[in-house]
C-alpha cells in the first residue's frame, strides 16, 4: 500500500549513522568515513527510512555547498565542499557517500581528533532536503510499520561526525540535538495522524 503524505520536503532534515569513523593513524589528521549508507534501514524514528542508491548523484554534490561540522554545530567548521571543490572530499561509492578531510589545526579540529581517539565519536550525520517532486520520496506501510524511501535528495548541507545516530551502519544529530529531535517528533506525529485519518477512510 502506497500512502501519499503532505510534507514540507524542502525543509532541512538530519539523519545520523552509527559505525566507524577513522583518523588514518595517530600521526595523521586525516578523518574519513561514510556519511550516508545506501539502502540501509534506519532505526525506528517514528518510521523506518532508507536512502536509495540513486538519491545522491555527482550533480547533487556539485549543486550543494556542504560543510563538515562537529556535531552539526554552526560554529565548528572542519572542512567545506563548495559545489564540488574544497577541503572536504566527497566520493560516491556503491555503498554510499564517503567523506574525507584533514582536521584543521583549530580547537574544533583538535577536539574532534581527541574524541575519535578516545572512542567517543563513532557516528556520522548528514543534513539534506528533498525536492517538491512527488517522485523524490515514497511513503508506504509494510508489516504494520510506516516506511519512507528517499529517492532523490535535492541538496546536501553538511556531513558531520557526531556522538549518536539514527542509522546503524555508517562510519564516523543536529544544530541542537534536543531541538532537532523535538522537531522530528512533531513532524512524525503529524504524519502518523494523517496516516491514521487516511486509513480510517478505507
Beta strands, then each sheet from edge to edge (+ up, - down):
strand 1: 2-3
strand 2: 13-18
strand 3: 22-23
strand 4: 30-37
strand 5: 48-51
strand 6: 65-69
strand 7: 77-82
strand 8: 85-86
strand 9: 89-92
strand 10: 96-102
strand 11: 123-130
strand 12: 137-142
strand 13: 145-150
strand 14: 153-162
sheet 1: 1+ 12- 13+ 5+
sheet 2: 2+ 11- 14+ 6+ 7- 8+
sheet 3: 3+ 4- 10+ 9-
end
